[in-house]
Amino acid sequence: MLDFFMQLVLWVLCIYGLFSIIQDCVNFNTYKKLEENIKFVMTVKNVENGIEEYIRELTYGRNFYNNLVVIDLESEDETLNILHKLEKEKFNMKVLEKEQGKDYLNNMVP
């Protein structure tokens, strides 16, 4: 009788563990979908003396899944060139100029 009870407890724990694993997988996929919908939008203008360091620090150890959007507001220095250089280095970011940024934001907000 004790042997039957121990096997029953073992099976119940196995089934509970299986359902916990399935639930974790569903929650992970839900989090991933939520993460894809979150956008970090940053506007910059004439910040060539620190933007590269800031972007590198911001993205260090993180993967923004292309959710980081930087909009340049007609900088008169090398800010836009620096941003494009970082974009080419695969920093998982999108760089837009002012008009493109307006269109992007207008399409995002209902």
Secondary structure as UniProt FT lines:
FT   HELIX           2..37
FT   STRAND          40..44
FT   TURN            48..50
FT   HELIX           51..59
FT   TURN            60..61
FT   TURN            65..66
FT   STRAND          68..72
FT   HELIX           79..88
FT   TURN            89..90
FT   STRAND          93..97
FT   HELIX           98..108
//
